[in-house]
Every structure is written in structure tokens, then in C-alpha cells.
Amino acid sequence: MFTEAGKALVIIGIVAVIAGVFLMVFQKTGVPGFMRWFGNLPLDIKISRDDFRFYFPIGTSIVLSVILSFLLYLINKIIR
């Protein structure tokens, strides 16, 4: 039981490291065209005033939830 949980944690850690490197590289070089949608979906709420900014990324959260759910489903199928 613990070996399966350990494998899952290692895989999640590797994915997190890859995602972190991916984000750091694109912060330095600029966001490529295929990533411009991130944070700019129709359900993302942005309110900007003179001294106030509010951002609530509902659409981006939904898309990331679907992607992560699919990845975890695949990882679960591979492990078992």
C-alpha cells in the first residue's frame, strides 16, 4: 500500500518540477502563442480601477481542473 502511494507522490513531484521549470523558462523568455489563453478565458473575471484590481480565474480553474483530473486518471491507470 505504501509503495503505491510513494510511486504516486514521486510522479506528482516530477510533474510539479517539470511544470515549475516550464513556468520559469517562459517567465524569462516570454509567453509563447499557445499559452496566451492562460488567464484570459471568457469566465475569468477581471476588474481594474485606479487603485483596485480584482482577478478571479474561474474559466482557467475549470480548464486546469479538467486537465489535472485527466492526468491523475491516466496515472491511476498506469500504476494499477
PAZA-748127 format. One record per atom (N, C-alpha, C, CB): chain; z, x, y; residue in three letters; atom name. Coordinates in pm, whole numbers. Atoms other than C-alpha are relative to their C-alpha. Glycine has a CB too. Example, Ala and Ser with C-alpha at 12.3 -4.5 7.8 and 13.67 -1.06 7.14 Angstrom:
2
<pt mol="A" z="0" x="89" y="-119" type="ala" atom="N"/>
<pt mol="A" z="780" x="1230" y="-450" type="ala" atom="CA"/>
<pt mol="A" z="0" x="90" y="120" type="ala" atom="C"/>
<pt mol="A" z="125" x="-99" y="3" type="ala" atom="CB"/>
<pt mol="A" z="-6" x="-82" y="-119" type="ser" atom="N"/>
<pt mol="A" z="714" x="1367" y="-106" type="ser" atom="CA"/>
<pt mol="A" z="73" x="-77" y="109" type="ser" atom="C"/>
<pt mol="A" z="-142" x="41" y="46" type="ser" atom="CB"/>
//
This chain:
80
<pt mol="A" z="0" x="81" y="-118" type="met" atom="N"/>
<pt mol="A" z="0" x="0" y="0" type="met" atom="CA"/>
<pt mol="A" z="0" x="87" y="125" type="met" atom="C"/>
<pt mol="A" z="119" x="-93" y="-1" type="met" atom="CB"/>
<pt mol="A" z="-6" x="-84" y="-117" type="phe" atom="N"/>
<pt mol="A" z="89" x="273" y="247" type="phe" atom="CA"/>
<pt mol="A" z="-125" x="86" y="17" type="phe" atom="C"/>
<pt mol="A" z="121" x="88" y="-5" type="phe" atom="CB"/>
<pt mol="A" z="121" x="-80" y="-12" type="thr" atom="N"/>
<pt mol="A" z="-222" x="473" y="165" type="thr" atom="CA"/>
<pt mol="A" z="-112" x="-80" y="66" type="thr" atom="C"/>
<pt mol="A" z="-45" x="50" y="-137" type="thr" atom="CB"/>
<pt mol="A" z="101" x="84" y="-63" type="glu" atom="N"/>
<pt mol="A" z="-444" x="178" y="266" type="glu" atom="CA"/>
<pt mol="A" z="28" x="-14" y="149" type="glu" atom="C"/>
<pt mol="A" z="-4" x="-138" y="-66" type="glu" atom="CB"/>
<pt mol="A" z="-37" x="10" y="-141" type="ala" atom="N"/>
<pt mol="A" z="-254" x="135" y="591" type="ala" atom="CA"/>
<pt mol="A" z="-26" x="132" y="70" type="ala" atom="C"/>
<pt mol="A" z="148" x="-42" y="16" type="ala" atom="CB"/>
<pt mol="A" z="27" x="-131" y="-57" type="gly" atom="N"/>
<pt mol="A" z="-280" x="508" y="651" type="gly" atom="CA"/>
<pt mol="A" z="-148" x="23" y="25" type="gly" atom="C"/>
<pt mol="A" z="53" x="108" y="-91" type="gly" atom="CB"/>
<pt mol="A" z="145" x="-12" y="-17" type="lys" atom="N"/>
<pt mol="A" z="-656" x="503" y="598" type="lys" atom="CA"/>
<pt mol="A" z="-47" x="-83" y="119" type="lys" atom="C"/>
<pt mol="A" z="-73" x="-43" y="-127" type="lys" atom="CB"/>
<pt mol="A" z="39" x="87" y="-111" type="ala" atom="N"/>
<pt mol="A" z="-690" x="212" y="839" type="ala" atom="CA"/>
<pt mol="A" z="41" x="61" y="133" type="ala" atom="C"/>
<pt mol="A" z="62" x="-140" y="-16" type="ala" atom="CB"/>
<pt mol="A" z="-44" x="-63" y="-124" type="leu" atom="N"/>
<pt mol="A" z="-484" x="392" y="1103" type="leu" atom="CA"/>
<pt mol="A" z="-83" x="122" y="36" type="leu" atom="C"/>
<pt mol="A" z="146" x="38" y="-11" type="leu" atom="CB"/>
<pt mol="A" z="85" x="-116" y="-25" type="val" atom="N"/>
<pt mol="A" z="-690" x="708" y="1066" type="val" atom="CA"/>
<pt mol="A" z="-137" x="-44" y="53" type="val" atom="C"/>
<pt mol="A" z="-17" x="84" y="-129" type="val" atom="CB"/>
<pt mol="A" z="130" x="49" y="-45" type="ile" atom="N"/>
<pt mol="A" z="-1015" x="514" y="1103" type="ile" atom="CA"/>
<pt mol="A" z="9" x="-56" y="141" type="ile" atom="C"/>
<pt mol="A" z="-54" x="-107" y="-97" type="ile" atom="CB"/>
<pt mol="A" z="-17" x="55" y="-135" type="ile" atom="N"/>
<pt mol="A" z="-884" x="325" y="1406" type="ile" atom="CA"/>
<pt mol="A" z="21" x="113" y="101" type="ile" atom="C"/>
<pt mol="A" z="121" x="-98" y="3" type="ile" atom="CB"/>
<pt mol="A" z="-21" x="-115" y="-88" type="gly" atom="N"/>
<pt mol="A" z="-769" x="656" y="1556" type="gly" atom="CA"/>
<pt mol="A" z="-129" x="73" y="29" type="gly" atom="C"/>
<pt mol="A" z="100" x="95" y="-60" type="gly" atom="CB"/>
<pt mol="A" z="129" x="-68" y="-20" type="ile" atom="N"/>
<pt mol="A" z="-1110" x="816" y="1504" type="ile" atom="CA"/>
<pt mol="A" z="-89" x="-82" y="92" type="ile" atom="C"/>
<pt mol="A" z="-70" x="24" y="-136" type="ile" atom="CB"/>
<pt mol="A" z="80" x="87" y="-86" type="val" atom="N"/>
<pt mol="A" z="-1283" x="517" y="1662" type="val" atom="CA"/>
<pt mol="A" z="52" x="5" y="144" type="val" atom="C"/>
<pt mol="A" z="2" x="-145" y="-52" type="val" atom="CB"/>
<pt mol="A" z="-57" x="-6" y="-133" type="ala" atom="N"/>
<pt mol="A" z="-1042" x="531" y="1957" type="ala" atom="CA"/>
<pt mol="A" z="-34" x="132" y="69" type="ala" atom="C"/>
<pt mol="A" z="151" x="-18" y="-6" type="ala" atom="CB"/>
<pt mol="A" z="35" x="-130" y="-58" type="val" atom="N"/>
<pt mol="A" z="-1107" x="903" y="2009" type="val" atom="CA"/>
<pt mol="A" z="-147" x="3" y="40" type="val" atom="C"/>
<pt mol="A" z="30" x="114" y="-101" type="val" atom="CB"/>
<pt mol="A" z="143" x="4" y="-31" type="ile" atom="N"/>
<pt mol="A" z="-1484" x="851" y="1995" type="ile" atom="CA"/>
<pt mol="A" z="-25" x="-86" y="124" type="ile" atom="C"/>
<pt mol="A" z="-82" x="-54" y="-120" type="ile" atom="CB"/>
<pt mol="A" z="16" x="87" y="-117" type="ala" atom="N"/>
<pt mol="A" z="-1459" x="563" y="2244" type="ala" atom="CA"/>
<pt mol="A" z="52" x="69" y="126" type="ala" atom="C"/>
<pt mol="A" z="74" x="-134" y="-21" type="ala" atom="CB"/>
<pt mol="A" z="-53" x="-72" y="-116" type="gly" atom="N"/>
<pt mol="A" z="-1243" x="776" y="2475" type="gly" atom="CA"/>
<pt mol="A" z="-92" x="110" y="48" type="gly" atom="C"/>
<pt mol="A" z="135" x="59" y="-34" type="gly" atom="CB"/>
<pt mol="A" z="97" x="-104" y="-37" type="val" atom="N"/>
<pt mol="A" z="-1488" x="1066" y="2468" type="val" atom="CA"/>
<pt mol="A" z="-123" x="-62" y="63" type="val" atom="C"/>
<pt mol="A" z="-39" x="85" y="-123" type="val" atom="CB"/>
<pt mol="A" z="115" x="74" y="-52" type="phe" atom="N"/>
<pt mol="A" z="-1772" x="821" y="2526" type="phe" atom="CA"/>
<pt mol="A" z="25" x="-41" y="146" type="phe" atom="C"/>
<pt mol="A" z="-30" x="-124" y="-87" type="phe" atom="CB"/>
<pt mol="A" z="-32" x="44" y="-135" type="leu" atom="N"/>
<pt mol="A" z="-1598" x="680" y="2835" type="leu" atom="CA"/>
<pt mol="A" z="16" x="118" y="97" type="leu" atom="C"/>
<pt mol="A" z="127" x="-83" y="-1" type="leu" atom="CB"/>
<pt mol="A" z="-17" x="-116" y="-87" type="met" atom="N"/>
<pt mol="A" z="-1505" x="1024" y="2973" type="met" atom="CA"/>
<pt mol="A" z="-134" x="64" y="35" type="met" atom="C"/>
<pt mol="A" z="91" x="104" y="-67" type="met" atom="CB"/>
<pt mol="A" z="132" x="-58" y="-26" type="val" atom="N"/>
<pt mol="A" z="-1861" x="1153" y="2938" type="val" atom="CA"/>
<pt mol="A" z="-77" x="-84" y="101" type="val" atom="C"/>
<pt mol="A" z="-81" x="13" y="-130" type="val" atom="CB"/>
<pt mol="A" z="74" x="86" y="-92" type="phe" atom="N"/>
<pt mol="A" z="-2008" x="851" y="3114" type="phe" atom="CA"/>
<pt mol="A" z="66" x="-11" y="136" type="phe" atom="C"/>
<pt mol="A" z="-16" x="-136" y="-59" type="phe" atom="CB"/>
<pt mol="A" z="-64" x="-3" y="-130" type="gln" atom="N"/>
<pt mol="A" z="-1749" x="874" y="3392" type="gln" atom="CA"/>
<pt mol="A" z="-52" x="120" y="79" type="gln" atom="C"/>
<pt mol="A" z="153" x="6" y="-15" type="gln" atom="CB"/>
<pt mol="A" z="49" x="-120" y="-67" type="lys" atom="N"/>
<pt mol="A" z="-1873" x="1224" y="3470" type="lys" atom="CA"/>
<pt mol="A" z="-149" x="-9" y="32" type="lys" atom="C"/>
<pt mol="A" z="26" x="122" y="-87" type="lys" atom="CB"/>
<pt mol="A" z="146" x="-2" y="-17" type="thr" atom="N"/>
<pt mol="A" z="-2247" x="1162" y="3428" type="thr" atom="CA"/>
<pt mol="A" z="-55" x="-127" y="63" type="thr" atom="C"/>
<pt mol="A" z="-65" x="21" y="-132" type="thr" atom="CB"/>
<pt mol="A" z="51" x="127" y="-51" type="gly" atom="N"/>
<pt mol="A" z="-2276" x="804" y="3549" type="gly" atom="CA"/>
<pt mol="A" z="-27" x="-95" y="-115" type="gly" atom="C"/>
<pt mol="A" z="-127" x="22" y="84" type="gly" atom="CB"/>
<pt mol="A" z="17" x="101" y="103" type="val" atom="N"/>
<pt mol="A" z="-2316" x="481" y="3361" type="val" atom="CA"/>
<pt mol="A" z="-149" x="-20" y="-28" type="val" atom="C"/>
<pt mol="A" z="66" x="-133" y="41" type="val" atom="CB"/>
<pt mol="A" z="141" x="22" y="31" type="pro" atom="N"/>
<pt mol="A" z="-2649" x="452" y="3176" type="pro" atom="CA"/>
<pt mol="A" z="-36" x="-149" y="8" type="pro" atom="C"/>
<pt mol="A" z="-34" x="55" y="-139" type="pro" atom="CB"/>
<pt mol="A" z="50" x="136" y="-15" type="gly" atom="N"/>
<pt mol="A" z="-2862" x="138" y="3195" type="gly" atom="CA"/>
<pt mol="A" z="54" x="-99" y="-102" type="gly" atom="C"/>
<pt mol="A" z="-146" x="0" y="-7" type="gly" atom="CB"/>
<pt mol="A" z="-44" x="94" y="103" type="phe" atom="N"/>
<pt mol="A" z="-2746" x="-13" y="2867" type="phe" atom="CA"/>
<pt mol="A" z="148" x="-36" y="13" type="phe" atom="C"/>
<pt mol="A" z="-27" x="57" y="-138" type="phe" atom="CB"/>
<pt mol="A" z="-142" x="30" y="-18" type="met" atom="N"/>
<pt mol="A" z="-2379" x="-11" y="2982" type="met" atom="CA"/>
<pt mol="A" z="30" x="-69" y="133" type="met" atom="C"/>
<pt mol="A" z="80" x="127" y="-10" type="met" atom="CB"/>
<pt mol="A" z="-25" x="62" y="-130" type="arg" atom="N"/>
<pt mol="A" z="-2426" x="-176" y="3324" type="arg" atom="CA"/>
<pt mol="A" z="54" x="-142" y="-14" type="arg" atom="C"/>
<pt mol="A" z="-128" x="-1" y="81" type="arg" atom="CB"/>
<pt mol="A" z="-51" x="135" y="21" type="trp" atom="N"/>
<pt mol="A" z="-2337" x="-517" y="3176" type="trp" atom="CA"/>
<pt mol="A" z="151" x="-2" y="-10" type="trp" atom="C"/>
<pt mol="A" z="-60" x="-60" y="-125" type="trp" atom="CB"/>
<pt mol="A" z="-144" x="-8" y="24" type="phe" atom="N"/>
<pt mol="A" z="-1984" x="-396" y="3103" type="phe" atom="CA"/>
<pt mol="A" z="77" x="-25" y="130" type="phe" atom="C"/>
<pt mol="A" z="38" x="138" y="-60" type="phe" atom="CB"/>
<pt mol="A" z="-75" x="36" y="-119" type="gly" atom="N"/>
<pt mol="A" z="-1760" x="-569" y="3358" type="gly" atom="CA"/>
<pt mol="A" z="-77" x="-87" y="97" type="gly" atom="C"/>
<pt mol="A" z="43" x="121" y="69" type="gly" atom="CB"/>
<pt mol="A" z="83" x="81" y="-89" type="asn" atom="N"/>
<pt mol="A" z="-2044" x="-771" y="3511" type="asn" atom="CA"/>
<pt mol="A" z="-59" x="-122" y="-71" type="asn" atom="C"/>
<pt mol="A" z="-111" x="84" y="58" type="asn" atom="CB"/>
<pt mol="A" z="49" x="118" y="71" type="leu" atom="N"/>
<pt mol="A" z="-2080" x="-1066" y="3274" type="leu" atom="CA"/>
<pt mol="A" z="27" x="-126" y="82" type="leu" atom="C"/>
<pt mol="A" z="67" x="-10" y="-138" type="leu" atom="CB"/>
<pt mol="A" z="-16" x="123" y="-80" type="pro" atom="N"/>
<pt mol="A" z="-2105" x="-1425" y="3404" type="pro" atom="CA"/>
<pt mol="A" z="143" x="-54" y="7" type="pro" atom="C"/>
<pt mol="A" z="-87" x="-105" y="-56" type="pro" atom="CB"/>
<pt mol="A" z="-136" x="53" y="-4" type="leu" atom="N"/>
<pt mol="A" z="-1744" x="-1514" y="3313" type="leu" atom="CA"/>
<pt mol="A" z="101" x="95" y="62" type="leu" atom="C"/>
<pt mol="A" z="43" x="-34" y="-140" type="leu" atom="CB"/>
<pt mol="A" z="-90" x="-93" y="-66" type="asp" atom="N"/>
<pt mol="A" z="-1595" x="-1209" y="3486" type="asp" atom="CA"/>
<pt mol="A" z="26" x="-47" y="143" type="asp" atom="C"/>
<pt mol="A" z="-57" x="145" y="-1" type="asp" atom="CB"/>
<pt mol="A" z="-38" x="52" y="-131" type="ile" atom="N"/>
<pt mol="A" z="-1405" x="-1329" y="3793" type="ile" atom="CA"/>
<pt mol="A" z="31" x="117" y="92" type="ile" atom="C"/>
<pt mol="A" z="121" x="-96" y="-11" type="ile" atom="CB"/>
<pt mol="A" z="-23" x="-104" y="-100" type="lys" atom="N"/>
<pt mol="A" z="-1420" x="-1103" y="4100" type="lys" atom="CA"/>
<pt mol="A" z="22" x="-68" y="135" type="lys" atom="C"/>
<pt mol="A" z="-120" x="101" y="6" type="lys" atom="CB"/>
<pt mol="A" z="-30" x="51" y="-133" type="ile" atom="N"/>
<pt mol="A" z="-1255" x="-1194" y="4429" type="ile" atom="CA"/>
<pt mol="A" z="33" x="120" y="87" type="ile" atom="C"/>
<pt mol="A" z="117" x="-105" y="-2" type="ile" atom="CB"/>
<pt mol="A" z="-24" x="-110" y="-92" type="ser" atom="N"/>
<pt mol="A" z="-1274" x="-943" y="4715" type="ser" atom="CA"/>
<pt mol="A" z="17" x="-55" y="141" type="ser" atom="C"/>
<pt mol="A" z="-116" x="103" y="-5" type="ser" atom="CB"/>
<pt mol="A" z="-24" x="33" y="-140" type="arg" atom="N"/>
<pt mol="A" z="-1125" x="-991" y="5058" type="arg" atom="CA"/>
<pt mol="A" z="32" x="130" y="73" type="arg" atom="C"/>
<pt mol="A" z="118" x="-105" y="16" type="arg" atom="CB"/>
<pt mol="A" z="-26" x="-121" y="-79" type="asp" atom="N"/>
<pt mol="A" z="-1032" x="-749" y="5334" type="asp" atom="CA"/>
<pt mol="A" z="107" x="90" y="-61" type="asp" atom="C"/>
<pt mol="A" z="40" x="-38" y="141" type="asp" atom="CB"/>
<pt mol="A" z="-110" x="-80" y="52" type="asp" atom="N"/>
<pt mol="A" z="-701" x="-635" y="5189" type="asp" atom="CA"/>
<pt mol="A" z="44" x="-44" y="-140" type="asp" atom="C"/>
<pt mol="A" z="117" x="-7" y="95" type="asp" atom="CB"/>
<pt mol="A" z="-38" x="55" y="131" type="phe" atom="N"/>
<pt mol="A" z="-708" x="-801" y="4847" type="phe" atom="CA"/>
<pt mol="A" z="-120" x="4" y="-93" type="phe" atom="C"/>
<pt mol="A" z="52" x="-144" y="14" type="phe" atom="CB"/>
<pt mol="A" z="103" x="2" y="105" type="arg" atom="N"/>
<pt mol="A" z="-908" x="-751" y="4527" type="arg" atom="CA"/>
<pt mol="A" z="62" x="-54" y="-127" type="arg" atom="C"/>
<pt mol="A" z="-61" x="142" y="-23" type="arg" atom="CB"/>
<pt mol="A" z="-45" x="58" y="125" type="phe" atom="N"/>
<pt mol="A" z="-874" x="-953" y="4210" type="phe" atom="CA"/>
<pt mol="A" z="-115" x="3" y="-98" type="phe" atom="C"/>
<pt mol="A" z="53" x="-145" y="20" type="phe" atom="CB"/>
<pt mol="A" z="103" x="-9" y="104" type="tyr" atom="N"/>
<pt mol="A" z="-1068" x="-890" y="3889" type="tyr" atom="CA"/>
<pt mol="A" z="60" x="-46" y="-131" type="tyr" atom="C"/>
<pt mol="A" z="-57" x="145" y="-12" type="tyr" atom="CB"/>
<pt mol="A" z="-47" x="53" y="128" type="phe" atom="N"/>
<pt mol="A" z="-1025" x="-1089" y="3569" type="phe" atom="CA"/>
<pt mol="A" z="-121" x="-8" y="-94" type="phe" atom="C"/>
<pt mol="A" z="68" x="-141" y="18" type="phe" atom="CB"/>
<pt mol="A" z="119" x="-11" y="83" type="pro" atom="N"/>
<pt mol="A" z="-1280" x="-989" y="3299" type="pro" atom="CA"/>
<pt mol="A" z="3" x="-89" y="-125" type="pro" atom="C"/>
<pt mol="A" z="-19" x="143" y="-42" type="pro" atom="CB"/>
<pt mol="A" z="-4" x="91" y="115" type="ile" atom="N"/>
<pt mol="A" z="-1289" x="-1299" y="3076" type="ile" atom="CA"/>
<pt mol="A" z="-121" x="23" y="-91" type="ile" atom="C"/>
<pt mol="A" z="4" x="-148" y="48" type="ile" atom="CB"/>
<pt mol="A" z="122" x="-17" y="79" type="gly" atom="N"/>
<pt mol="A" z="-1651" x="-1254" y="2963" type="gly" atom="CA"/>
<pt mol="A" z="-2" x="132" y="-76" type="gly" atom="C"/>
<pt mol="A" z="-122" x="-8" y="89" type="gly" atom="CB"/>
<pt mol="A" z="-5" x="-130" y="65" type="thr" atom="N"/>
<pt mol="A" z="-1610" x="-885" y="2890" type="thr" atom="CA"/>
<pt mol="A" z="104" x="1" y="-111" type="thr" atom="C"/>
<pt mol="A" z="30" x="110" y="102" type="thr" atom="CB"/>
<pt mol="A" z="-104" x="7" y="103" type="ser" atom="N"/>
<pt mol="A" z="-1290" x="-957" y="2697" type="ser" atom="CA"/>
<pt mol="A" z="-49" x="-74" y="-124" type="ser" atom="C"/>
<pt mol="A" z="126" x="-69" y="55" type="ser" atom="CB"/>
<pt mol="A" z="54" x="76" y="112" type="ile" atom="N"/>
<pt mol="A" z="-1468" x="-1214" y="2481" type="ile" atom="CA"/>
<pt mol="A" z="-99" x="86" y="-80" type="ile" atom="C"/>
<pt mol="A" z="-69" x="-128" y="50" type="ile" atom="CB"/>
<pt mol="A" z="99" x="-84" y="68" type="val" atom="N"/>
<pt mol="A" z="-1755" x="-974" y="2404" type="val" atom="CA"/>
<pt mol="A" z="69" x="113" y="-77" type="val" atom="C"/>
<pt mol="A" z="-101" x="58" y="102" type="val" atom="CB"/>
<pt mol="A" z="-72" x="-107" y="69" type="leu" atom="N"/>
<pt mol="A" z="-1517" x="-688" y="2320" type="leu" atom="CA"/>
<pt mol="A" z="78" x="-53" y="-119" type="leu" atom="C"/>
<pt mol="A" z="94" x="70" y="96" type="leu" atom="CB"/>
<pt mol="A" z="-73" x="59" y="112" type="ser" atom="N"/>
<pt mol="A" z="-1310" x="-920" y="2100" type="ser" atom="CA"/>
<pt mol="A" z="-93" x="-26" y="-118" type="ser" atom="C"/>
<pt mol="A" z="66" x="-131" y="44" type="ser" atom="CB"/>
<pt mol="A" z="97" x="25" y="108" type="val" atom="N"/>
<pt mol="A" z="-1618" x="-1022" y="1901" type="val" atom="CA"/>
<pt mol="A" z="-43" x="131" y="-65" type="val" atom="C"/>
<pt mol="A" z="-123" x="-75" y="54" type="val" atom="CB"/>
<pt mol="A" z="43" x="-129" y="53" type="ile" atom="N"/>
<pt mol="A" z="-1733" x="-660" y="1864" type="ile" atom="CA"/>
<pt mol="A" z="110" x="64" y="-84" type="ile" atom="C"/>
<pt mol="A" z="-42" x="95" y="114" type="ile" atom="CB"/>
<pt mol="A" z="-111" x="-60" y="74" type="leu" atom="N"/>
<pt mol="A" z="-1389" x="-534" y="1758" type="leu" atom="CA"/>
<pt mol="A" z="33" x="-77" y="-127" type="leu" atom="C"/>
<pt mol="A" z="123" x="9" y="89" type="leu" atom="CB"/>
<pt mol="A" z="-24" x="81" y="120" type="ser" atom="N"/>
<pt mol="A" z="-1342" x="-824" y="1517" type="ser" atom="CA"/>
<pt mol="A" z="-103" x="33" y="-109" type="ser" atom="C"/>
<pt mol="A" z="-5" x="-150" y="33" type="ser" atom="CB"/>
<pt mol="A" z="105" x="-35" y="95" type="phe" atom="N"/>
<pt mol="A" z="-1676" x="-741" y="1353" type="phe" atom="CA"/>
<pt mol="A" z="23" x="139" y="-58" type="phe" atom="C"/>
<pt mol="A" z="-138" x="-8" y="67" type="phe" atom="CB"/>
<pt mol="A" z="-27" x="-135" y="50" type="leu" atom="N"/>
<pt mol="A" z="-1588" x="-370" y="1331" type="leu" atom="CA"/>
<pt mol="A" z="118" x="3" y="-96" type="leu" atom="C"/>
<pt mol="A" z="26" x="95" y="117" type="leu" atom="CB"/>
<pt mol="A" z="-115" x="5" y="90" type="leu" atom="N"/>
<pt mol="A" z="-1249" x="-443" y="1177" type="leu" atom="CA"/>
<pt mol="A" z="-34" x="-71" y="-130" type="leu" atom="C"/>
<pt mol="A" z="117" x="-68" y="68" type="leu" atom="CB"/>
<pt mol="A" z="47" x="67" y="122" type="tyr" atom="N"/>
<pt mol="A" z="-1415" x="-682" y="931" type="tyr" atom="CA"/>
<pt mol="A" z="-76" x="99" y="-89" type="tyr" atom="C"/>
<pt mol="A" z="-90" x="-121" y="36" type="tyr" atom="CB"/>
<pt mol="A" z="75" x="-99" y="77" type="leu" atom="N"/>
<pt mol="A" z="-1656" x="-406" y="827" type="leu" atom="CA"/>
<pt mol="A" z="91" x="107" y="-59" type="leu" atom="C"/>
<pt mol="A" z="-106" x="67" y="89" type="leu" atom="CB"/>
<pt mol="A" z="-94" x="-101" y="50" type="ile" atom="N"/>
<pt mol="A" z="-1374" x="-153" y="796" type="ile" atom="CA"/>
<pt mol="A" z="81" x="-56" y="-117" type="ile" atom="C"/>
<pt mol="A" z="96" x="46" y="113" type="ile" atom="CB"/>
<pt mol="A" z="-75" x="65" y="108" type="asn" atom="N"/>
<pt mol="A" z="-1179" x="-400" y="582" type="asn" atom="CA"/>
<pt mol="A" z="-86" x="-9" y="-127" type="asn" atom="C"/>
<pt mol="A" z="47" x="-142" y="43" type="asn" atom="CB"/>
<pt mol="A" z="89" x="8" y="117" type="lys" atom="N"/>
<pt mol="A" z="-1481" x="-448" y="352" type="lys" atom="CA"/>
<pt mol="A" z="-22" x="138" y="-62" type="lys" atom="C"/>
<pt mol="A" z="-136" x="-63" y="40" type="lys" atom="CB"/>
<pt mol="A" z="23" x="-136" y="51" type="ile" atom="N"/>
<pt mol="A" z="-1535" x="-71" y="322" type="ile" atom="CA"/>
<pt mol="A" z="122" x="52" y="-74" type="ile" atom="C"/>
<pt mol="A" z="-37" x="95" y="115" type="ile" atom="CB"/>
<pt mol="A" z="-123" x="-50" y="60" type="ile" atom="N"/>
<pt mol="A" z="-1172" x="4" y="241" type="ile" atom="CA"/>
<pt mol="A" z="28" x="-66" y="-134" type="ile" atom="C"/>
<pt mol="A" z="118" x="-23" y="93" type="ile" atom="CB"/>
<pt mol="A" z="-29" x="72" y="125" type="arg" atom="N"/>
<pt mol="A" z="-1143" x="-262" y="-30" type="arg" atom="CA"/>
<pt mol="A" z="-107" x="15" y="-99" type="arg" atom="C"/>
<pt mol="A" z="22" x="-143" y="26" type="arg" atom="CB"/>
//
